[in-house]
Amino acid sequence: MGLTTLHNLFVREHNRIARIFSAWLKLYRPELTDEEIDEYSYQEARRIVIAENQVCTLTMVYIQSHRNSLILI
């Protein structure tokens, strides 16, 4: 998978999470302004996507560094 494809995948994932979180905030936190909802949604989606990216990266690093010592069942 190319770098551009992977970047595009994470951008789309970020937007998907931000839309879900924005809808949730509008429903359960009606006192927030649209600007606050946008900012919270953006930051929360950013945190989640960064964590997903770290899991993918660290999993691949672990597999590559322990390739010879892994026992596959």
MARTIDREN-729605 format. One record per atom (N, C-alpha, C, O): x, y, z negated. Coordinates in pm, whole numbers, plus 50000, padded with zeros to 5 digits. Atoms other than C-alpha are relative to their C-alpha. Layout:
N
{east=X | north=Y | up=Z}
...
This chain:
73
{east=50085 | north=49883 | up=50000}
{east=50000 | north=50000 | up=50000}
{east=50089 | north=50123 | up=50000}
{east=50182 | north=50134 | up=49920}
{east=49920 | north=49880 | up=49988}
{east=50140 | north=50336 | up=50102}
{east=49975 | north=50100 | up=49889}
{east=49873 | north=50094 | up=49820}
{east=50010 | north=49899 | up=50106}
{east=50198 | north=50627 | up=49869}
{east=49880 | north=50092 | up=50023}
{east=49811 | north=50129 | up=49928}
{east=50113 | north=49912 | up=49970}
{east=49941 | north=50844 | up=50047}
{east=49868 | north=49930 | up=49968}
{east=49777 | north=49992 | up=49914}
{east=50120 | north=50077 | up=50029}
{east=49680 | north=50570 | up=50020}
{east=49976 | north=49990 | up=49850}
{east=49863 | north=50007 | up=49803}
{east=50012 | north=50010 | up=50145}
{east=49750 | north=50524 | up=49651}
{east=49960 | north=50133 | up=49939}
{east=49877 | north=50138 | up=49849}
{east=50035 | north=49866 | up=50049}
{east=49734 | north=50899 | up=49589}
{east=49852 | north=50029 | up=50028}
{east=49781 | north=50080 | up=49942}
{east=50139 | north=49978 | up=49962}
{east=49403 | north=50918 | up=49776}
{east=49906 | north=49918 | up=49910}
{east=49800 | north=49967 | up=49871}
{east=50080 | north=50086 | up=50088}
{east=49267 | north=50629 | up=49567}
{east=49984 | north=50062 | up=49861}
{east=49874 | north=50063 | up=49805}
{east=50007 | north=49940 | up=50133}
{east=49353 | north=50803 | up=49239}
{east=49923 | north=50133 | up=50002}
{east=49856 | north=50166 | up=49904}
{east=50079 | north=49877 | up=49989}
{east=49205 | north=51135 | up=49360}
{east=49851 | north=49968 | up=50002}
{east=49772 | north=50034 | up=49936}
{east=50141 | north=50040 | up=49994}
{east=48878 | north=50961 | up=49445}
{east=49952 | north=49945 | up=49866}
{east=49839 | north=49970 | up=49826}
{east=50035 | north=50052 | up=50132}
{east=48880 | north=50780 | up=49111}
{east=49980 | north=50115 | up=49902}
{east=49887 | north=50113 | up=49822}
{east=50013 | north=49882 | up=50087}
{east=48934 | north=51114 | up=48933}
{east=49866 | north=50069 | up=50025}
{east=49796 | north=50104 | up=49931}
{east=50125 | north=49931 | up=49967}
{east=48641 | north=51271 | up=49117}
{east=49879 | north=49918 | up=49955}
{east=49780 | north=49975 | up=49908}
{east=50110 | north=50087 | up=50043}
{east=48416 | north=50971 | up=49043}
{east=49979 | north=50012 | up=49849}
{east=49866 | north=50026 | up=49802}
{east=50009 | north=49990 | up=50145}
{east=48493 | north=50986 | up=48671}
{east=49952 | north=50138 | up=49958}
{east=49870 | north=50151 | up=49867}
{east=50040 | north=49862 | up=50033}
{east=48455 | north=51365 | up=48661}
{east=49851 | north=50020 | up=50024}
{east=49785 | north=50085 | up=49944}
{east=50144 | north=49988 | up=49973}
{east=48107 | north=51342 | up=48821}
{east=49918 | north=49932 | up=49891}
{east=49818 | north=49987 | up=49844}
{east=50073 | north=50074 | up=50104}
{east=47994 | north=51080 | up=48568}
{east=50006 | north=50077 | up=49868}
{east=49904 | north=50092 | up=49801}
{east=49984 | north=49929 | up=50127}
{east=48135 | north=51275 | up=48273}
{east=49924 | north=50133 | up=50001}
{east=49868 | north=50174 | up=49899}
{east=50074 | north=49874 | up=49987}
{east=47983 | north=51601 | up=48402}
{east=49850 | north=49978 | up=49979}
{east=49785 | north=50055 | up=49909}
{east=50143 | north=50031 | up=50017}
{east=47638 | north=51443 | up=48425}
{east=49969 | north=49967 | up=49855}
{east=49866 | north=50007 | up=49802}
{east=50019 | north=50036 | up=50141}
{east=47678 | north=51301 | up=48074}
{east=50000 | north=50126 | up=49913}
{east=49917 | north=50140 | up=49823}
{east=49994 | north=49877 | up=50079}
{east=47779 | north=51642 | up=47935}
{east=49876 | north=50087 | up=50019}
{east=49826 | north=50145 | up=49923}
{east=50120 | north=49920 | up=49975}
{east=47486 | north=51817 | up=48101}
{east=49879 | north=49944 | up=49927}
{east=49791 | north=50019 | up=49884}
{east=50112 | north=50064 | up=50067}
{east=47249 | north=51566 | up=47947}
{east=50010 | north=50010 | up=49849}
{east=49911 | north=50041 | up=49782}
{east=49985 | north=50009 | up=50145}
{east=47392 | north=51542 | up=47595}
{east=50060 | north=50124 | up=49934}
{east=50057 | north=50136 | up=49812}
{east=49944 | north=49876 | up=50056}
{east=47562 | north=51882 | up=47552}
{east=49949 | north=50120 | up=50078}
{east=50027 | north=50190 | up=50143}
{east=50058 | north=49892 | up=49918}
{east=47322 | north=52136 | up=47707}
{east=50048 | north=50140 | up=49959}
{east=50030 | north=50237 | up=50034}
{east=49955 | north=49868 | up=50044}
{east=47475 | north=52419 | up=47504}
{east=50127 | north=50046 | up=50071}
{east=50163 | north=50163 | up=50062}
{east=49876 | north=49965 | up=49930}
{east=47794 | north=52411 | up=47715}
{east=49967 | north=50073 | up=50130}
{east=49867 | north=50044 | up=50197}
{east=50016 | north=49930 | up=49873}
{east=47831 | north=52650 | up=48007}
{east=50052 | north=49911 | up=50114}
{east=50119 | north=49811 | up=50089}
{east=49952 | north=50077 | up=49885}
{east=47898 | north=52522 | up=48359}
{east=50152 | north=49998 | up=50008}
{east=50211 | north=49896 | up=50046}
{east=49854 | north=49994 | up=49998}
{east=48260 | north=52637 | up=48335}
{east=50061 | north=49905 | up=49897}
{east=50159 | north=49836 | up=49926}
{east=49950 | north=50092 | up=50104}
{east=48312 | north=52446 | up=48010}
{east=49979 | north=49854 | up=50041}
{east=50067 | north=49770 | up=50020}
{east=50027 | north=50136 | up=49953}
{east=48149 | north=52134 | up=48156}
{east=50101 | north=49961 | up=50107}
{east=50155 | north=49850 | up=50104}
{east=49903 | north=50028 | up=49895}
{east=48374 | north=52156 | up=48462}
{east=50139 | north=49973 | up=49942}
{east=50207 | north=49880 | up=49983}
{east=49867 | north=50016 | up=50059}
{east=48686 | north=52197 | up=48249}
{east=50012 | north=49870 | up=49920}
{east=50109 | north=49797 | up=49934}
{east=49998 | north=50125 | up=50077}
{east=48600 | north=51914 | up=48007}
{east=50000 | north=49879 | up=50092}
{east=50075 | north=49783 | up=50069}
{east=50008 | north=50111 | up=49906}
{east=48509 | north=51686 | up=48297}
{east=50133 | north=49978 | up=50070}
{east=50181 | north=49865 | up=50083}
{east=49871 | north=50008 | up=49931}
{east=48831 | north=51765 | up=48481}
{east=50107 | north=49940 | up=49908}
{east=50179 | north=49848 | up=49947}
{east=49895 | north=50045 | up=50091}
{east=49054 | north=51714 | up=48177}
{east=49981 | north=49855 | up=49957}
{east=50078 | north=49779 | up=49948}
{east=50025 | north=50138 | up=50043}
{east=48886 | north=51392 | up=48064}
{east=50029 | north=49903 | up=50114}
{east=50090 | north=49798 | up=50092}
{east=49972 | north=50085 | up=49884}
{east=48898 | north=51243 | up=48413}
{east=50151 | north=49992 | up=50024}
{east=50203 | north=49886 | up=50060}
{east=49855 | north=49997 | up=49983}
{east=49263 | north=51348 | up=48435}
{east=50068 | north=49904 | up=49901}
{east=50157 | north=49828 | up=49939}
{east=49942 | north=50090 | up=50101}
{east=49347 | north=51167 | up=48109}
{east=49978 | north=49854 | up=50035}
{east=50069 | north=49771 | up=50024}
{east=50033 | north=50139 | up=49968}
{east=49171 | north=50850 | up=48220}
{east=50081 | north=49952 | up=50120}
{east=50134 | north=49841 | up=50117}
{east=49926 | north=50041 | up=49880}
{east=49335 | north=50842 | up=48564}
{east=50149 | north=49988 | up=49971}
{east=50215 | north=49899 | up=50024}
{east=49860 | north=50012 | up=50039}
{east=49678 | north=50906 | up=48414}
{east=50023 | north=49869 | up=49927}
{east=50122 | north=49800 | up=49952}
{east=49988 | north=50127 | up=50073}
{east=49623 | north=50612 | up=48179}
{east=49991 | north=49881 | up=50095}
{east=50067 | north=49786 | up=50082}
{east=50011 | north=50108 | up=49901}
{east=49510 | north=50391 | up=48468}
{east=50128 | north=49988 | up=50082}
{east=50175 | north=49877 | up=50109}
{east=49876 | north=49999 | up=49923}
{east=49816 | north=50493 | up=48666}
{east=50116 | north=49940 | up=49919}
{east=50197 | north=49864 | up=49972}
{east=49895 | north=50054 | up=50086}
{east=50044 | north=50414 | up=48372}
{east=49987 | north=49849 | up=49984}
{east=50088 | north=49778 | up=49986}
{east=50021 | north=50145 | up=50013}
{east=49889 | north=50069 | up=48328}
{east=50047 | north=49930 | up=50127}
{east=50118 | north=49829 | up=50120}
{east=49958 | north=50062 | up=49873}
{east=49940 | north=49990 | up=48697}
{east=50152 | north=50002 | up=50014}
{east=50213 | north=49901 | up=50049}
{east=49856 | north=49986 | up=49986}
{east=50297 | north=50121 | up=48697}
{east=50075 | north=49909 | up=49903}
{east=50168 | north=49838 | up=49942}
{east=49929 | north=50080 | up=50099}
{east=50404 | north=49953 | up=48374}
{east=49979 | north=49852 | up=50021}
{east=50069 | north=49772 | up=49993}
{east=50024 | north=50141 | up=49969}
{east=50243 | north=49624 | up=48474}
{east=50092 | north=49955 | up=50112}
{east=50152 | north=49848 | up=50104}
{east=49912 | north=50036 | up=49889}
{east=50434 | north=49623 | up=48800}
{east=50147 | north=49998 | up=49957}
{east=50222 | north=49910 | up=49999}
{east=49863 | north=49998 | up=50050}
{east=50759 | north=49718 | up=48625}
{east=50027 | north=49876 | up=49916}
{east=50132 | north=49813 | up=49929}
{east=49984 | north=50118 | up=50084}
{east=50708 | north=49440 | up=48370}
{east=50011 | north=49874 | up=50085}
{east=50096 | north=49789 | up=50061}
{east=49998 | north=50118 | up=49915}
{east=50634 | north=49184 | up=48640}
{east=50131 | north=49993 | up=50077}
{east=50191 | north=49886 | up=50088}
{east=49876 | north=49999 | up=49924}
{east=50934 | north=49291 | up=48846}
{east=50121 | north=49968 | up=49911}
{east=50213 | north=49898 | up=49954}
{east=49884 | north=50022 | up=50086}
{east=51171 | north=49288 | up=48550}
{east=50000 | north=49862 | up=49935}
{east=50106 | north=49816 | up=49891}
{east=50008 | north=50132 | up=50062}
{east=51048 | north=48952 | up=48415}
{east=49957 | north=49893 | up=50100}
{east=49904 | north=49789 | up=50061}
{east=50045 | north=50091 | up=49895}
{east=50983 | north=48778 | up=48746}
{east=50054 | north=49859 | up=49981}
{east=49981 | north=49761 | up=49999}
{east=49938 | north=50133 | up=50012}
{east=51224 | north=48492 | up=48680}
{east=49963 | north=49929 | up=49871}
{east=49973 | north=49807 | up=49863}
{east=50029 | north=50063 | up=50128}
{east=51115 | north=48433 | up=48322}
{east=49850 | north=49975 | up=49976}
{east=49812 | north=49919 | up=49874}
{east=50144 | north=50022 | up=50016}
{east=50736 | north=48427 | up=48377}
{east=49965 | north=49856 | up=50032}
{east=50016 | north=49798 | up=50128}
{east=50051 | north=50134 | up=49976}
{east=50564 | north=48093 | up=48354}
{east=49856 | north=50015 | up=50047}
{east=49770 | north=50062 | up=49973}
{east=50133 | north=49987 | up=49944}
{east=50262 | north=48081 | up=48580}
{east=49922 | north=49871 | up=49976}
{east=49971 | north=49762 | up=50003}
{east=50084 | north=50117 | up=50030}
{east=49980 | north=47850 | up=48475}
{east=49897 | north=49985 | up=50108}
{east=49815 | north=49892 | up=50103}
